[in-house]
């Protein structure tokens, strides 16, 4: 990529009252010239810490490796730093740092492919040089262990967002999972005073407040507290799939008013409300085959891939089509506007994605589908990465922005 990303010219035709991308320029050209940003990939905790090397071909074992990221046209990858609630005090913060260590080591081994970035200016320089701009987002406020100094430390190490909760609530913010069950933290919902301190400190640092996974009350408390645009790094639209992890229309409208952006998750369960029933019926039919694969030591994605290879005709009907993701994009654009939607795949943190989006090499298919739906070039560029860059720049302190 590099200089070639800016070199291509695009032709336009006036049609139906608007400028449409000319068919004479392919979707591949548009995709390669746009800055592609994915705000959430779980490869650090789910693949690297399982002993796999993303410098090798992990097709069939994981969604992500370096060669496929390049093939997919990735320019800016935010690597999720994750652990669940079983990592208690004294462990969660340390594990977060270990994952950042692993990314730094990966970059050192591949300086021709990856570059650590801490500011939008550094990101643009990395993209211009043809490298994948790499940074982290911390998925779960429990990893700061109720200590603002830990938050400061993670920011200094390059984390540029904090997801306030994971499925578990913290002692200062309630999660979507817990609010849905009628619980929160100590029987309360939303942010407490310390939670508001966390948001204020993030605003001061220039660290994006990520509202994926948080409960509705927490969402509204943050909207009232923050002074900067917020991020929703990997969620979808509840109007199309009524899952607690997805945002309702009134939340999408509030997000637009705040100036923030929602990045859509590729997980089939968050996109298609009928997906779980299809999978349940399929697994019930094939319990004997599943047990045989488990006996061979297969688990997770590898087990699923092996099972699906045995029944290709059936499995083609399980995952939703790519058009379902486009429906979510259309809905967010309709409710919140074109400036407030992006992509947050959750690759290597999900077990299923739409047909055609099997791994990180497939991002160009989204650009192709957006063109086919009549999206303008400038709007596709916003969806692919421009909207995130705007929000990141709005969060970055002036004294840091030029560095």
Order of alpha helices (4+ residues) and beta strands (2+ residues): alpha-beta-beta-alpha-beta-alpha-alpha-beta-alpha-beta-alpha-beta-alpha-beta-alpha-alpha-beta-alpha-beta-alpha-beta-alpha-alpha-alpha-alpha-alpha-alpha-beta-alpha-alpha-alpha-alpha
